């Protein structure tokens, strides 16, 4: 009886946490309070993020793949945009580059962290992992184009000083990002949906067809009522994430400054925090030999992080003071180039083994180390 009661209590936490987080937000807005209050705010910020992704997963399970991966990616990106804008509103020495640093960190974490862990876990358990190279390749191509327009070109344009876009260039980049993201979503969910569904394979990792999702032992999809309830709680959780992040943003900046770390570390912290639950979901799918879903989550998050964040931040710059630096530094450009080349070799055959996962994870480690010691 005790075990059953505990299990039910654990099962209810995603419904309880957003409501309690909303109460915490109302009581601590706008200035937070002492250290004790900030600890509580931080705990419920993490809880609200985990709850948001949980409810996004429930809705995703209801609508199925590849819509599920799309919903998760968009939900995570909404959280990311909220955190970026709140930090930029708070100002500070690194405010102009928060968007760039966070988006680049998200790209590196997805291309190397989520993909690397998924390939490593899947290959260690199943020897070889298979995925649809056509669908995955188109996702990677879209990510590369988005990263080039949003993060690489500002470093070489001359209409604005430094690593910034001029207003007209920023508007073009925002529209181009939305067009690319919209075109991919249409391809993924309407035109060529089969290219993004989990695949079955033979003992050599060669694709033999689509995976039979109805016979894989997964739980039945939630009811429509449960899905709508999760959608409502997802909205509440996202509101809490943005508000609690606003309260914590001055503390995050102060800690980074006191430790003598580069301000780019703030972006890394945001990306790690936001993407950690999605990383867990990707690894779980890889362990079940559903690497295609893991890659959908990884590359979909990278696309949404650029294709939705950059337009949102561009619109926010109409009201926000200061400049917006999007162009990557030289070290970041090299890391992005290495990641693109390695990713191309990873997905070209439609199958992978553990070594490829290790290569991606080493690139992630290099990014994290050089963020702290540039």
N, C-alpha and C positions, 0 to 999 in steps of 0.2 A: 504493500500500500504506500509506504514511504517513497519507494522508487517510482511508482506511478505518479504520485503527486509531484515529485521533483521533476519528472519528465514533462508533465503538463506545465509546470512553472517555467521551465526552460523554453517550452514551445510558445508561451505567451509573451516572451520578452520583446519580440519585434513589434507587437501591438502596444505594449506598455511604454517602451523607451521613447518613442516620438512624442507621446502625450506628456510624459514627465519632462522631457527636454524642452518642450514648448513652455511649460511652467517655469523651468529654470531660466529660459530666455527672457520671459516676461519679468521675472523678479530681479534679474541682473542687468537688464538693459538700461542705459546704454554704456555705463562706465564700468560694469563688472563689480569689483570690490577688492578685498584683500587677497592674500595668497590662497587662503582656504577656499574662497569662492571661485577663484580662477582654476583651482584643481578640479572642483566639481564641474565647472564649465567645460574643461578639457575632457573629462571623463564622458560627459554627455555629448560632446561633439563627436568623439569616437563612436559612442553608442548610436548616435543619430546617423552617422555614415554607414555603419554596419546594418542598421535597420533599413535605411534607404535602399541599399543594394539587395537586402533580403526581399523586400517588397517588390523591387524591380524584377528579381528572379521569379517570384510567384506570378507576376503578370506575364513575364516572358514564357514561363512554363505553360501558361494558358494559351498563348498565341502560337507557340511552337517556333522551331528554327526555320529560317535565320532571323525571324522577327525578334526572337528572344535576345540574341546577341546585340541586336540593334538597340533595343530598349535599355539593356544594361549599359551600353556605351553612352547613350544619350543621358541617362540618369547620372552617370559618373561625371560627364562633361558639365552638366548643370551645376553640380557641386563644385567642380574645378573653377568654372567661370565665377561663381559666387565668391569663392575664396580669393581669387585674383582681384576682382573688383573691390572687395572689402579692404584688401591690403593696399591697393592703389589709393583708395579714398583716405586711408590712414596716413598716407604720405610716407616720409622717411627717405633715407639716402638711396635705397635701391628700388624705389617705387616705379621708376620709369622702365625698369627691365624685369619686373616681376612676371609679366605676361610671357615674355620670351623665355625666361629661365624655367618657368613652370611648364610651358608647352614643350620645350626641348627636353626637359626631364621626363615628361610623360611619354614622349616619342622614344627616348632611350630605354625607359623602363618597359614599354610595351614591345618594342622591336627586339630587345635583348633579354630583359628580365622575364616577362611573361612567356615569350616564345621559348627562351632557353630552358626555363623550368619545366614547361609543358613537354618539350622534346626530350629532355633528360628523364623525367619521371615516366613518360609514356614508353620510351625506348628501353629503359631499365626493366620495366615490367613486362613489356610485350616484344622485346628484342628489336623490332622495327615498327615504326609508326607510318601510317599512310594518310594522305589528304589529297584533295583535288587541286592539282597544280594550276589549272586554268582559273578557277575562282580565286585561289590564294594569290596567284600572280597578278591578277587585275587589282586586288586589294593593295598589294605592295606597290604597284605602279601608281595608284592614286595617292598613297601616303607619300611617295617620293615627290610627286608633282606638287602636292600641298606643302610639303616641307620646303621645297625649292622656292615656291612663290612667297611663302609667309616668313621664312627664316633665313634663307640664303641670299636672295636678291637684295634685301635691304642693306646688306653689307657692301654691295658694289654699286648701288645707284648713286647718282650725284645731285639730284634735285633738292635733297635735304641734307643737313649736316650729320656727320657721324653715321650711325647705323639705324637711321630712321627713314621712314617713308614720308614723302610729302602728302598733304591731305588727299590729293587726287590719286596718288599711287596707293595709299592706304585703302581708299574706297574701291579701287580696282581689285586689290588683293582680297578684300572682304567679299566682293561679288564673285570673283573667280573661285574662292574657297567654297562658297555656298553652291556654286554650279557643279564643281567637282564632287562635293559630298552628295548633293542631290542626285547626280547622275549615277554615282556608285550605289546609293540606296535603291534607286529604281532598278538597277541591274541585279542587285542582290535579292530583292524581295519580289520582283515582278518578272523581268525579262528572262533572267537566267538563274532562277532560284535554286535549281538542282546542283549548280556548281558550288554551292555553299552549304550543302547538307553533309552530315557525317558519312564516311564511306567505309565499306568493308574491303579487306585485302587478303591476299594469300600469304603463305609462310615466307615469301621473299619481299613482302611489303608492297606488292603491286596491287593497284586498285582493281577490284573485281565488281564493284557496284555500290549502290547506296546501302547504308546500314539500316537494318530493320529496327526502327525505333520502337515499334509496338511490342517487340518481343525481347527487349533487353533488360527487363526486370526493374525498370524505373517506375516510380509512383505515378498514379493516374493524375492527369492535369487537374488543377483546382477548379471548383465550380465557378460559375459566373459571379455569384455573390461574393465569394472569397477574393476573386480577382479585382472586383470593384472596390472592396474594402482595402485591399493592399494598395490599389492606386491612390485612394484617399490618404492613407497613412504615408505613402511615398511622398506626396505633396507636402504633408506636415513635416516629415523628416527633412526634406530639402530646405524648407523655410528655416528650420532649426539650425541646420548646418551653416547656412549663410549668416544668420544672426549671431550664433555662438562664435563663428570664426571672426566676425567683426570685433567682438569683445576681446578675443584672445590675440588679435593681430599685433597690438603694441608690445605685448609680452614676448611673442615669437621674435620680433625684430630686435628687442632689447637683449634677449638671450644670445642670439646670433652675433650681435655686436660685442657683447661682453666676452664671448669666447674667442673673439678675433677672427671669426670665419668670414669668408666672402659672402656678400649678400645673395649670390646665386644659390647658396645652401637653402635659403628660404623657399625658393621654387622647388628644390629637390624634396624638401620636407613635405610640402603641399602635395606633390605628385605621389610620393610614397604613401602618404596617408590616404589619399583618395583612391589609389589603384590597388591597395593591399587586399580588400575584399574580392575585387574582380580577379586578382592574381590567384587567390585561393580557388575561386570557381573554375578558372582555366586549368589549374593543376588537377583538380578533382575530375574534370572531364578527360584530361589526358590519361589519368590512371584507369579510367573506364574505356580506354582505347577510342576516345572521341576527340582526337587531336584537331579535327577540322573545326569543331566548336571552339576549342581553345584558341586556334588561330583567328577565327572569326572575332572572338572577344578581344584579342590582342590588337589586330590590325584595325578592327572597327573602332576601338578606343583611341588609337593613334589618329585615325581619320577624324573622328569627332572632336578630339582635343584640338586639332588645328582648324578643321572646317567649320566648327561652331564657335570655338573660343575666339579666334581672330575677328570674325564679324561682330561678335558680341562686344569685345573690347573696343573695336573700332567705333561702334555706336556709342559706347560709354565715354569715349574720348571727347565727344561733343560737349559733355558737361564736366569731365574731369580736368583739373589743371595739370600743367606740366607736359612733358614729352613722352613718347612711346618708342622705346628702342626694341626693334624686332630682330635686327641682324645679328647673326651668331659671331662669337669671337673665333679666332683662328683655331684654337684647340677644339672648340665645339664643332667647327666645320670638319676637321679631320676625323673626329669621332663619328659624326654623321656619315661621312663618306665611307669609313670602314664598315659601319653598320649596314649601309645600303649594299655594298659589295658582298658582304657575308650573307645577308638576307637573300640576295639573288641566287647565290650558290645553294642555299638551304632549300629553297622552294622549287627550284627548276625541275627536279626529278619526281616530285610528288611523294617522296618518302624520305625518312631521316632516321638516324641512329643516335646513340648517346653522345658521340663526339661533337656533333653539331650543336647540341644543347650546351655542352661545356664551352664551346667557342663563343656562343652568344653571352653566356654568363660571365666569361672573362672580360668581354667588352663592357658589360654592365659594371663590373668591378672597377675597370679602368675609368669609366665615367664618374662613379661615385668617389673614387680616390682623388681624381683630378679636380672634382668640384670642391673638395676640402683643401687640397694642396695644388692650386693651379700652376 
